[in-house]
Amino acid sequence: MLFVLYFRILKAPKRTPLLPAALLGISKFAHLVNVDFFKDLLSTLRTLIAREDADSETAESEDAEDVPAVDELASIRHRLLCIVTAFELLSGQGMLLLSYIPERI
């Protein structure tokens, strides 16, 4: 049930303050994630990174200051957590699947 909650948070259409906690939870319990969910989960993480990147680019165009805004720092943190989560997933049983996943990771 915990992974269902994590996946719902990741797939939420809007940014939620629970996203960092869900990413940390998936990273912590990556060794328990079923292999059947890896492709979908990695695709979702890639989508989250792209969405955060697009959000930060629009924020940069609005703010021309040298000091990064709080939202920009949160966006960077979210992207880094997505990358760490993907590496945690792939470091265990996901290493065997790398040759079978034809898409870009």
Backbone atoms as SQL, in Angstrom:
CREATE TABLE atoms (id INTEGER PRIMARY KEY, chain TEXT, resi INTEGER, resn TEXT, atom TEXT, x REAL, y REAL, z REAL);
INSERT INTO atoms VALUES
  (1, 'A', 1, 'MET', 'N', 0.808, -1.201, 0.000),
  (2, 'A', 1, 'MET', 'CA', 0.000, 0.000, 0.000),
  (3, 'A', 1, 'MET', 'C', 0.851, 1.265, 0.000),
  (4, 'A', 2, 'LEU', 'N', 2.021, 1.174, 0.586),
  (5, 'A', 2, 'LEU', 'CA', 2.886, 2.348, 0.653),
  (6, 'A', 2, 'LEU', 'C', 3.354, 2.765, -0.734),
  (7, 'A', 3, 'PHE', 'N', 3.709, 1.789, -1.571),
  (8, 'A', 3, 'PHE', 'CA', 4.174, 2.115, -2.916),
  (9, 'A', 3, 'PHE', 'C', 3.050, 2.689, -3.770),
  (10, 'A', 4, 'VAL', 'N', 1.830, 2.256, -3.538),
  (11, 'A', 4, 'VAL', 'CA', 0.690, 2.827, -4.258),
  (12, 'A', 4, 'VAL', 'C', 0.562, 4.305, -3.929),
  (13, 'A', 5, 'LEU', 'N', 0.734, 4.642, -2.678),
  (14, 'A', 5, 'LEU', 'CA', 0.684, 6.042, -2.257),
  (15, 'A', 5, 'LEU', 'C', 1.824, 6.842, -2.886),
  (16, 'A', 6, 'TYR', 'N', 3.033, 6.271, -2.875),
  (17, 'A', 6, 'TYR', 'CA', 4.176, 6.940, -3.501),
  (18, 'A', 6, 'TYR', 'C', 3.929, 7.173, -4.990),
  (19, 'A', 7, 'PHE', 'N', 3.410, 6.162, -5.691),
  (20, 'A', 7, 'PHE', 'CA', 3.178, 6.295, -7.126),
  (21, 'A', 7, 'PHE', 'C', 2.101, 7.340, -7.422),
  (22, 'A', 8, 'ARG', 'N', 1.093, 7.411, -6.592),
  (23, 'A', 8, 'ARG', 'CA', 0.059, 8.439, -6.791),
  (24, 'A', 8, 'ARG', 'C', 0.630, 9.843, -6.621),
  (25, 'A', 9, 'ILE', 'N', 1.516, 9.997, -5.657),
  (26, 'A', 9, 'ILE', 'CA', 2.143, 11.310, -5.450),
  (27, 'A', 9, 'ILE', 'C', 3.008, 11.665, -6.643),
  (28, 'A', 10, 'LEU', 'N', 3.771, 10.694, -7.155),
  (29, 'A', 10, 'LEU', 'CA', 4.637, 10.956, -8.308),
  (30, 'A', 10, 'LEU', 'C', 3.839, 11.299, -9.552),
  (31, 'A', 11, 'LYS', 'N', 2.702, 10.664, -9.726),
  (32, 'A', 11, 'LYS', 'CA', 1.911, 10.873, -10.935),
  (33, 'A', 11, 'LYS', 'C', 0.883, 11.996, -10.801),
  (34, 'A', 12, 'ALA', 'N', 0.919, 12.731, -9.707),
  (35, 'A', 12, 'ALA', 'CA', -0.008, 13.852, -9.523),
  (36, 'A', 12, 'ALA', 'C', 0.249, 14.891, -10.616),
  (37, 'A', 13, 'PRO', 'N', -0.819, 15.438, -11.200),
  (38, 'A', 13, 'PRO', 'CA', -0.623, 16.382, -12.297),
  (39, 'A', 13, 'PRO', 'C', -0.003, 17.715, -11.866),
  (40, 'A', 14, 'LYS', 'N', -0.173, 18.075, -10.606),
  (41, 'A', 14, 'LYS', 'CA', 0.396, 19.328, -10.109),
  (42, 'A', 14, 'LYS', 'C', 1.510, 19.028, -9.121),
  (43, 'A', 15, 'ARG', 'N', 2.379, 20.000, -8.930),
  (44, 'A', 15, 'ARG', 'CA', 3.455, 19.856, -7.942),
  (45, 'A', 15, 'ARG', 'C', 2.851, 19.796, -6.546),
  (46, 'A', 16, 'THR', 'N', 3.312, 18.842, -5.776),
  (47, 'A', 16, 'THR', 'CA', 2.810, 18.667, -4.421),
  (48, 'A', 16, 'THR', 'C', 3.970, 18.739, -3.432),
  (49, 'A', 17, 'PRO', 'N', 3.734, 19.252, -2.242),
  (50, 'A', 17, 'PRO', 'CA', 4.816, 19.321, -1.256),
  (51, 'A', 17, 'PRO', 'C', 5.249, 17.939, -0.756),
  (52, 'A', 18, 'LEU', 'N', 4.492, 16.904, -1.075),
  (53, 'A', 18, 'LEU', 'CA', 4.841, 15.545, -0.663),
  (54, 'A', 18, 'LEU', 'C', 5.828, 14.863, -1.614),
  (55, 'A', 19, 'LEU', 'N', 6.138, 15.506, -2.736),
  (56, 'A', 19, 'LEU', 'CA', 7.018, 14.885, -3.727),
  (57, 'A', 19, 'LEU', 'C', 8.389, 14.515, -3.176),
  (58, 'A', 20, 'PRO', 'N', 9.081, 15.393, -2.449),
  (59, 'A', 20, 'PRO', 'CA', 10.395, 14.989, -1.917),
  (60, 'A', 20, 'PRO', 'C', 10.310, 13.789, -0.974),
  (61, 'A', 21, 'ALA', 'N', 9.281, 13.740, -0.151),
  (62, 'A', 21, 'ALA', 'CA', 9.130, 12.608, 0.772),
  (63, 'A', 21, 'ALA', 'C', 8.871, 11.314, 0.004),
  (64, 'A', 22, 'ALA', 'N', 8.072, 11.382, -1.057),
  (65, 'A', 22, 'ALA', 'CA', 7.798, 10.187, -1.858),
  (66, 'A', 22, 'ALA', 'C', 9.061, 9.709, -2.568),
  (67, 'A', 23, 'LEU', 'N', 9.846, 10.630, -3.078),
  (68, 'A', 23, 'LEU', 'CA', 11.093, 10.250, -3.754),
  (69, 'A', 23, 'LEU', 'C', 12.090, 9.643, -2.780),
  (70, 'A', 24, 'LEU', 'N', 12.183, 10.224, -1.595),
  (71, 'A', 24, 'LEU', 'CA', 13.074, 9.656, -0.582),
  (72, 'A', 24, 'LEU', 'C', 12.599, 8.277, -0.132),
  (73, 'A', 25, 'GLY', 'N', 11.294, 8.098, -0.023),
  (74, 'A', 25, 'GLY', 'CA', 10.745, 6.805, 0.367),
  (75, 'A', 25, 'GLY', 'C', 11.014, 5.732, -0.679),
  (76, 'A', 26, 'ILE', 'N', 10.837, 6.081, -1.947),
  (77, 'A', 26, 'ILE', 'CA', 11.118, 5.113, -3.009),
  (78, 'A', 26, 'ILE', 'C', 12.605, 4.796, -3.044),
  (79, 'A', 27, 'SER', 'N', 13.446, 5.794, -2.820),
  (80, 'A', 27, 'SER', 'CA', 14.894, 5.545, -2.783),
  (81, 'A', 27, 'SER', 'C', 15.264, 4.608, -1.643),
  (82, 'A', 28, 'LYS', 'N', 14.643, 4.823, -0.501),
  (83, 'A', 28, 'LYS', 'CA', 14.972, 4.013, 0.668),
  (84, 'A', 28, 'LYS', 'C', 14.538, 2.560, 0.496),
  (85, 'A', 29, 'PHE', 'N', 13.382, 2.374, -0.121),
  (86, 'A', 29, 'PHE', 'CA', 12.841, 1.028, -0.275),
  (87, 'A', 29, 'PHE', 'C', 12.931, 0.535, -1.719),
  (88, 'A', 30, 'ALA', 'N', 13.909, 1.017, -2.473),
  (89, 'A', 30, 'ALA', 'CA', 14.040, 0.649, -3.886),
  (90, 'A', 30, 'ALA', 'C', 14.248, -0.844, -4.066),
  (91, 'A', 31, 'HIS', 'N', 14.876, -1.468, -3.124),
  (92, 'A', 31, 'HIS', 'CA', 15.133, -2.907, -3.240),
  (93, 'A', 31, 'HIS', 'C', 13.853, -3.735, -3.111),
  (94, 'A', 32, 'LEU', 'N', 12.765, -3.113, -2.675),
  (95, 'A', 32, 'LEU', 'CA', 11.496, -3.821, -2.528),
  (96, 'A', 32, 'LEU', 'C', 10.524, -3.574, -3.680),
  (97, 'A', 33, 'VAL', 'N', 10.887, -2.677, -4.590),
  (98, 'A', 33, 'VAL', 'CA', 10.002, -2.355, -5.703),
  (99, 'A', 33, 'VAL', 'C', 10.012, -3.522, -6.691),
  (100, 'A', 34, 'ASN', 'N', 8.834, -3.901, -7.137),
  (101, 'A', 34, 'ASN', 'CA', 8.700, -4.980, -8.093),
  (102, 'A', 34, 'ASN', 'C', 9.321, -4.575, -9.432),
  (103, 'A', 35, 'VAL', 'N', 9.990, -5.504, -10.067),
  (104, 'A', 35, 'VAL', 'CA', 10.685, -5.244, -11.329),
  (105, 'A', 35, 'VAL', 'C', 9.695, -4.822, -12.418),
  (106, 'A', 36, 'ASP', 'N', 8.468, -5.268, -12.334),
  (107, 'A', 36, 'ASP', 'CA', 7.466, -4.933, -13.347),
  (108, 'A', 36, 'ASP', 'C', 7.154, -3.440, -13.382),
  (109, 'A', 37, 'PHE', 'N', 7.423, -2.725, -12.311),
  (110, 'A', 37, 'PHE', 'CA', 7.127, -1.291, -12.243),
  (111, 'A', 37, 'PHE', 'C', 8.292, -0.405, -12.662),
  (112, 'A', 38, 'PHE', 'N', 9.450, -0.982, -12.919),
  (113, 'A', 38, 'PHE', 'CA', 10.637, -0.182, -13.185),
  (114, 'A', 38, 'PHE', 'C', 10.482, 0.716, -14.402),
  (115, 'A', 39, 'LYS', 'N', 10.012, 0.166, -15.502),
  (116, 'A', 39, 'LYS', 'CA', 9.914, 0.953, -16.729),
  (117, 'A', 39, 'LYS', 'C', 8.972, 2.143, -16.536),
  (118, 'A', 40, 'ASP', 'N', 7.819, 1.899, -15.938),
  (119, 'A', 40, 'ASP', 'CA', 6.855, 2.970, -15.694),
  (120, 'A', 40, 'ASP', 'C', 7.408, 3.992, -14.703),
  (121, 'A', 41, 'LEU', 'N', 8.077, 3.502, -13.679),
  (122, 'A', 41, 'LEU', 'CA', 8.618, 4.399, -12.665),
  (123, 'A', 41, 'LEU', 'C', 9.736, 5.274, -13.232),
  (124, 'A', 42, 'LEU', 'N', 10.616, 4.692, -14.027),
  (125, 'A', 42, 'LEU', 'CA', 11.687, 5.480, -14.642),
  (126, 'A', 42, 'LEU', 'C', 11.133, 6.488, -15.633),
  (127, 'A', 43, 'SER', 'N', 10.092, 6.112, -16.349),
  (128, 'A', 43, 'SER', 'CA', 9.443, 7.048, -17.260),
  (129, 'A', 43, 'SER', 'C', 8.809, 8.206, -16.490),
  (130, 'A', 44, 'THR', 'N', 8.191, 7.909, -15.367),
  (131, 'A', 44, 'THR', 'CA', 7.585, 8.954, -14.531),
  (132, 'A', 44, 'THR', 'C', 8.652, 9.878, -13.970),
  (133, 'A', 45, 'LEU', 'N', 9.775, 9.322, -13.546),
  (134, 'A', 45, 'LEU', 'CA', 10.867, 10.159, -13.031),
  (135, 'A', 45, 'LEU', 'C', 11.411, 11.070, -14.131),
  (136, 'A', 46, 'ARG', 'N', 11.531, 10.547, -15.346),
  (137, 'A', 46, 'ARG', 'CA', 12.001, 11.364, -16.470),
  (138, 'A', 46, 'ARG', 'C', 11.025, 12.500, -16.741),
  (139, 'A', 47, 'THR', 'N', 9.732, 12.208, -16.663),
  (140, 'A', 47, 'THR', 'CA', 8.713, 13.236, -16.868),
  (141, 'A', 47, 'THR', 'C', 8.780, 14.301, -15.777),
  (142, 'A', 48, 'LEU', 'N', 8.990, 13.882, -14.544),
  (143, 'A', 48, 'LEU', 'CA', 9.111, 14.843, -13.436),
  (144, 'A', 48, 'LEU', 'C', 10.312, 15.758, -13.620),
  (145, 'A', 49, 'ILE', 'N', 11.423, 15.201, -14.059),
  (146, 'A', 49, 'ILE', 'CA', 12.618, 16.019, -14.290),
  (147, 'A', 49, 'ILE', 'C', 12.346, 17.039, -15.386),
  (148, 'A', 50, 'ALA', 'N', 11.709, 16.613, -16.466),
  (149, 'A', 50, 'ALA', 'CA', 11.394, 17.528, -17.566),
  (150, 'A', 50, 'ALA', 'C', 10.425, 18.616, -17.118),
  (151, 'A', 51, 'ARG', 'N', 9.437, 18.235, -16.307),
  (152, 'A', 51, 'ARG', 'CA', 8.462, 19.218, -15.816),
  (153, 'A', 51, 'ARG', 'C', 9.121, 20.230, -14.890),
  (154, 'A', 52, 'GLU', 'N', 9.989, 19.760, -14.002),
  (155, 'A', 52, 'GLU', 'CA', 10.695, 20.678, -13.099),
  (156, 'A', 52, 'GLU', 'C', 11.633, 21.589, -13.884),
  (157, 'A', 53, 'ASP', 'N', 12.253, 21.048, -14.926),
  (158, 'A', 53, 'ASP', 'CA', 13.152, 21.844, -15.754),
  (159, 'A', 53, 'ASP', 'C', 12.373, 22.935, -16.483),
  (160, 'A', 54, 'ALA', 'N', 11.211, 22.587, -17.002),
  (161, 'A', 54, 'ALA', 'CA', 10.378, 23.579, -17.689),
  (162, 'A', 54, 'ALA', 'C', 9.879, 24.638, -16.716),
  (163, 'A', 55, 'ASP', 'N', 9.516, 24.225, -15.509),
  (164, 'A', 55, 'ASP', 'CA', 9.061, 25.190, -14.502),
  (165, 'A', 55, 'ASP', 'C', 10.175, 26.151, -14.113),
  (166, 'A', 56, 'SER', 'N', 11.401, 25.642, -13.999),
  (167, 'A', 56, 'SER', 'CA', 12.512, 26.514, -13.601),
  (168, 'A', 56, 'SER', 'C', 12.887, 27.468, -14.728),
  (169, 'A', 57, 'GLU', 'N', 12.751, 27.038, -15.978),
  (170, 'A', 57, 'GLU', 'CA', 13.051, 27.928, -17.099),
  (171, 'A', 57, 'GLU', 'C', 12.060, 29.074, -17.181),
  (172, 'A', 58, 'THR', 'N', 10.790, 28.813, -16.910),
  (173, 'A', 58, 'THR', 'CA', 9.811, 29.897, -16.921),
  (174, 'A', 58, 'THR', 'C', 10.039, 30.834, -15.746),
  (175, 'A', 59, 'ALA', 'N', 10.481, 30.300, -14.617),
  (176, 'A', 59, 'ALA', 'CA', 10.777, 31.148, -13.460),
  (177, 'A', 59, 'ALA', 'C', 12.003, 32.008, -13.731),
  (178, 'A', 60, 'GLU', 'N', 12.993, 31.467, -14.439),
  (179, 'A', 60, 'GLU', 'CA', 14.192, 32.241, -14.764),
  (180, 'A', 60, 'GLU', 'C', 13.860, 33.378, -15.714),
  (181, 'A', 61, 'SER', 'N', 12.945, 33.157, -16.647),
  (182, 'A', 61, 'SER', 'CA', 12.595, 34.217, -17.582),
  (183, 'A', 61, 'SER', 'C', 11.818, 35.331, -16.881),
  (184, 'A', 62, 'GLU', 'N', 11.105, 34.996, -15.815),
  (185, 'A', 62, 'GLU', 'CA', 10.359, 36.006, -15.074),
  (186, 'A', 62, 'GLU', 'C', 11.260, 36.789, -14.131),
  (187, 'A', 63, 'ASP', 'N', 12.220, 36.123, -13.498),
  (188, 'A', 63, 'ASP', 'CA', 13.138, 36.766, -12.562),
  (189, 'A', 63, 'ASP', 'C', 14.505, 36.898, -13.209),
  (190, 'A', 64, 'ALA', 'N', 15.012, 38.102, -13.228),
  (191, 'A', 64, 'ALA', 'CA', 16.327, 38.332, -13.802),
  (192, 'A', 64, 'ALA', 'C', 17.354, 38.616, -12.716),
  (193, 'A', 65, 'GLU', 'N', 17.040, 38.285, -11.474),
  (194, 'A', 65, 'GLU', 'CA', 17.951, 38.544, -10.364),
  (195, 'A', 65, 'GLU', 'C', 19.051, 37.498, -10.318),
  (196, 'A', 66, 'ASP', 'N', 20.165, 37.846, -9.651),
  (197, 'A', 66, 'ASP', 'CA', 21.279, 36.919, -9.500),
  (198, 'A', 66, 'ASP', 'C', 21.034, 35.911, -8.393),
  (199, 'A', 67, 'VAL', 'N', 20.223, 36.263, -7.420),
  (200, 'A', 67, 'VAL', 'CA', 19.947, 35.373, -6.291),
  (201, 'A', 67, 'VAL', 'C', 18.844, 34.405, -6.694),
  (202, 'A', 68, 'PRO', 'N', 19.088, 33.084, -6.586),
  (203, 'A', 68, 'PRO', 'CA', 18.045, 32.126, -6.970),
  (204, 'A', 68, 'PRO', 'C', 16.854, 32.180, -6.016),
  (205, 'A', 69, 'ALA', 'N', 15.691, 32.061, -6.566),
  (206, 'A', 69, 'ALA', 'CA', 14.464, 32.095, -5.767),
  (207, 'A', 69, 'ALA', 'C', 14.287, 30.765, -5.037),
  (208, 'A', 70, 'VAL', 'N', 13.426, 30.783, -4.039),
  (209, 'A', 70, 'VAL', 'CA', 13.154, 29.579, -3.260),
  (210, 'A', 70, 'VAL', 'C', 12.552, 28.495, -4.153),
  (211, 'A', 71, 'ASP', 'N', 11.659, 28.882, -5.064),
  (212, 'A', 71, 'ASP', 'CA', 11.054, 27.909, -5.973),
  (213, 'A', 71, 'ASP', 'C', 12.097, 27.273, -6.885),
  (214, 'A', 72, 'GLU', 'N', 13.073, 28.063, -7.299),
  (215, 'A', 72, 'GLU', 'CA', 14.128, 27.522, -8.159),
  (216, 'A', 72, 'GLU', 'C', 14.979, 26.508, -7.399),
  (217, 'A', 73, 'LEU', 'N', 15.281, 26.806, -6.141),
  (218, 'A', 73, 'LEU', 'CA', 16.052, 25.860, -5.329),
  (219, 'A', 73, 'LEU', 'C', 15.258, 24.589, -5.069),
  (220, 'A', 74, 'ALA', 'N', 13.950, 24.717, -4.847),
  (221, 'A', 74, 'ALA', 'CA', 13.105, 23.538, -4.656),
  (222, 'A', 74, 'ALA', 'C', 13.048, 22.707, -5.935),
  (223, 'A', 75, 'SER', 'N', 13.007, 23.376, -7.079),
  (224, 'A', 75, 'SER', 'CA', 12.989, 22.669, -8.354),
  (225, 'A', 75, 'SER', 'C', 14.283, 21.895, -8.573),
  (226, 'A', 76, 'ILE', 'N', 15.401, 22.506, -8.222),
  (227, 'A', 76, 'ILE', 'CA', 16.692, 21.823, -8.335),
  (228, 'A', 76, 'ILE', 'C', 16.735, 20.624, -7.408),
  (229, 'A', 77, 'ARG', 'N', 16.221, 20.796, -6.198),
  (230, 'A', 77, 'ARG', 'CA', 16.198, 19.684, -5.241),
  (231, 'A', 77, 'ARG', 'C', 15.330, 18.537, -5.749),
  (232, 'A', 78, 'HIS', 'N', 14.168, 18.869, -6.335),
  (233, 'A', 78, 'HIS', 'CA', 13.279, 17.832, -6.862),
  (234, 'A', 78, 'HIS', 'C', 13.959, 17.059, -7.988),
  (235, 'A', 79, 'ARG', 'N', 14.645, 17.780, -8.876),
  (236, 'A', 79, 'ARG', 'CA', 15.335, 17.102, -9.983),
  (237, 'A', 79, 'ARG', 'C', 16.442, 16.200, -9.475),
  (238, 'A', 80, 'LEU', 'N', 17.202, 16.673, -8.493),
  (239, 'A', 80, 'LEU', 'CA', 18.271, 15.845, -7.942),
  (240, 'A', 80, 'LEU', 'C', 17.717, 14.614, -7.223),
  (241, 'A', 81, 'LEU', 'N', 16.616, 14.772, -6.519),
  (242, 'A', 81, 'LEU', 'CA', 15.989, 13.620, -5.867),
  (243, 'A', 81, 'LEU', 'C', 15.478, 12.608, -6.891),
  (244, 'A', 82, 'CYS', 'N', 14.972, 13.086, -8.021),
  (245, 'A', 82, 'CYS', 'CA', 14.539, 12.173, -9.085),
  (246, 'A', 82, 'CYS', 'C', 15.723, 11.380, -9.624),
  (247, 'A', 83, 'ILE', 'N', 16.860, 12.040, -9.799),
  (248, 'A', 83, 'ILE', 'CA', 18.048, 11.366, -10.306),
  (249, 'A', 83, 'ILE', 'C', 18.556, 10.341, -9.302),
  (250, 'A', 84, 'VAL', 'N', 18.603, 10.723, -8.035),
  (251, 'A', 84, 'VAL', 'CA', 19.053, 9.794, -6.984),
  (252, 'A', 84, 'VAL', 'C', 18.123, 8.590, -6.910),
  (253, 'A', 85, 'THR', 'N', 16.816, 8.828, -7.011),
  (254, 'A', 85, 'THR', 'CA', 15.852, 7.734, -6.966),
  (255, 'A', 85, 'THR', 'C', 16.050, 6.782, -8.142),
  (256, 'A', 86, 'ALA', 'N', 16.280, 7.337, -9.335),
  (257, 'A', 86, 'ALA', 'CA', 16.516, 6.479, -10.500),
  (258, 'A', 86, 'ALA', 'C', 17.774, 5.638, -10.308),
  (259, 'A', 87, 'PHE', 'N', 18.839, 6.231, -9.778),
  (260, 'A', 87, 'PHE', 'CA', 20.068, 5.469, -9.547),
  (261, 'A', 87, 'PHE', 'C', 19.876, 4.395, -8.482),
  (262, 'A', 88, 'GLU', 'N', 19.106, 4.695, -7.450),
  (263, 'A', 88, 'GLU', 'CA', 18.839, 3.689, -6.421),
  (264, 'A', 88, 'GLU', 'C', 18.051, 2.513, -6.995),
  (265, 'A', 89, 'LEU', 'N', 17.087, 2.823, -7.857),
  (266, 'A', 89, 'LEU', 'CA', 16.314, 1.752, -8.483),
  (267, 'A', 89, 'LEU', 'C', 17.195, 0.880, -9.366),
  (268, 'A', 90, 'LEU', 'N', 18.079, 1.532, -10.112),
  (269, 'A', 90, 'LEU', 'CA', 18.915, 0.797, -11.052),
  (270, 'A', 90, 'LEU', 'C', 20.115, 0.131, -10.406),
  (271, 'A', 91, 'SER', 'N', 20.455, 0.523, -9.195),
  (272, 'A', 91, 'SER', 'CA', 21.639, -0.054, -8.561),
  (273, 'A', 91, 'SER', 'C', 21.401, -1.473, -8.062),
  (274, 'A', 92, 'GLY', 'N', 20.184, -1.833, -7.791),
  (275, 'A', 92, 'GLY', 'CA', 19.888, -3.177, -7.295),
  (276, 'A', 92, 'GLY', 'C', 19.520, -4.101, -8.431),
  (277, 'A', 93, 'GLN', 'N', 18.299, -4.574, -8.390),
  (278, 'A', 93, 'GLN', 'CA', 17.841, -5.512, -9.405),
  (279, 'A', 93, 'GLN', 'C', 17.613, -4.844, -10.752),
  (280, 'A', 94, 'GLY', 'N', 17.613, -3.530, -10.794),
  (281, 'A', 94, 'GLY', 'CA', 17.437, -2.810, -12.049),
  (282, 'A', 94, 'GLY', 'C', 18.626, -2.901, -12.975),
  (283, 'A', 95, 'MET', 'N', 19.803, -3.235, -12.443),
  (284, 'A', 95, 'MET', 'CA', 20.988, -3.379, -13.289),
  (285, 'A', 95, 'MET', 'C', 20.788, -4.477, -14.328),
  (286, 'A', 96, 'LEU', 'N', 20.064, -5.506, -13.975),
  (287, 'A', 96, 'LEU', 'CA', 19.808, -6.593, -14.912),
  (288, 'A', 96, 'LEU', 'C', 18.875, -6.165, -16.038),
  (289, 'A', 97, 'LEU', 'N', 18.051, -5.165, -15.786),
  (290, 'A', 97, 'LEU', 'CA', 17.072, -4.733, -16.774),
  (291, 'A', 97, 'LEU', 'C', 17.610, -3.701, -17.744),
  (292, 'A', 98, 'LEU', 'N', 18.768, -3.147, -17.494),
  (293, 'A', 98, 'LEU', 'CA', 19.281, -2.089, -18.360),
  (294, 'A', 98, 'LEU', 'C', 19.407, -2.536, -19.809),
  (295, 'A', 99, 'SER', 'N', 19.780, -3.761, -20.025),
  (296, 'A', 99, 'SER', 'CA', 19.925, -4.238, -21.400),
  (297, 'A', 99, 'SER', 'C', 18.574, -4.494, -22.065),
  (298, 'A', 100, 'TYR', 'N', 17.516, -4.639, -21.273),
  (299, 'A', 100, 'TYR', 'CA', 16.203, -4.924, -21.831),
  (300, 'A', 100, 'TYR', 'C', 15.348, -3.684, -22.026),
  (301, 'A', 101, 'ILE', 'N', 15.735, -2.585, -21.470),
  (302, 'A', 101, 'ILE', 'CA', 14.963, -1.353, -21.617),
  (303, 'A', 101, 'ILE', 'C', 15.530, -0.586, -22.805),
  (304, 'A', 102, 'PRO', 'N', 14.821, -0.569, -23.916),
  (305, 'A', 102, 'PRO', 'CA', 15.358, 0.065, -25.112),
  (306, 'A', 102, 'PRO', 'C', 15.305, 1.587, -25.084),
  (307, 'A', 103, 'GLU', 'N', 14.484, 2.139, -24.210),
  (308, 'A', 103, 'GLU', 'CA', 14.344, 3.588, -24.164),
  (309, 'A', 103, 'GLU', 'C', 15.514, 4.235, -23.462),
  (310, 'A', 104, 'ARG', 'N', 15.621, 5.499, -23.645),
  (311, 'A', 104, 'ARG', 'CA', 16.630, 6.298, -22.969),
  (312, 'A', 104, 'ARG', 'C', 16.262, 6.434, -21.506),
  (313, 'A', 105, 'ILE', 'N', 17.227, 6.230, -20.630),
  (314, 'A', 105, 'ILE', 'CA', 16.965, 6.320, -19.192),
  (315, 'A', 105, 'ILE', 'C', 17.463, 7.641, -18.667);
